Amino acid sequence: MAITINGSGTITGVSAGGLPDGSVDADTLASTLDLSGKTMTYGLTDSDLSSVTTGKIIQIVNADYAGQTVTSSSSFQDTGLSASITPTSASNKILVEVHQAGLEKRSSDTVIDVSLFRDSSEIQSFLIDGGWTADSNPIRFGGAGVTKLDSPNTTSSVTYKTMFRGTGSADVRVQSSGSRSSITLYEVAV
């Protein structure tokens, strides 16, 4: 078919893909394109996305806990908040997000420490000497949180948990009055 340029400013006879690359730019297109009833294709397909091997979230595990836990020990004790995950590859990382709620101390000379543990190993302290004050009344001072990118280097189940301790003459508490703490684990492909 012959290409025809009419006097009305239209061109006929050009087949799809017949224009040279770069001959149509953003200024050439109408300000509004009506693509109703049309199928639009783009560069990435679902199979392209499934082949992404790094930075992809493989699995997510979430847990929360609202039981008040009390200790007067200066050694770390379980808060009751924990979650377990089994990595699919030893090279993958685990992103851990924690919100520890309902922190409370019972006297002026008492403070609270809270740390994140992988199994029995402390991997991140995220509250040290919390609640320090000269006030002799019990004080509930909200929560504390941490985000930690961990490398457990295993395909066996690992448990992440928070532990706490107090120093002073009185007890310390977490999830005080039923406040809800949460932990979320994300396995990230590397």
RAMO-V101703 format. One record per helix or strand. SS is the DSSP state (H for helix, E for strand). FROM is the first residue (numbers start at 1). TO is the last residue. If there is no record, write none. Layout:
ss: [SS | SS]
from: [FROM | FROM]
to: [TO | TO]
This chain:
ss: [E | E | H | E | E | E | E | E | E | E | E | E | E | E | H | E]
from: [4 | 11 | 46 | 57 | 69 | 77 | 93 | 104 | 111 | 121 | 139 | 144 | 157 | 172 | 176 | 181]
to: [5 | 12 | 50 | 65 | 71 | 86 | 100 | 105 | 118 | 130 | 140 | 150 | 167 | 174 | 178 | 188]
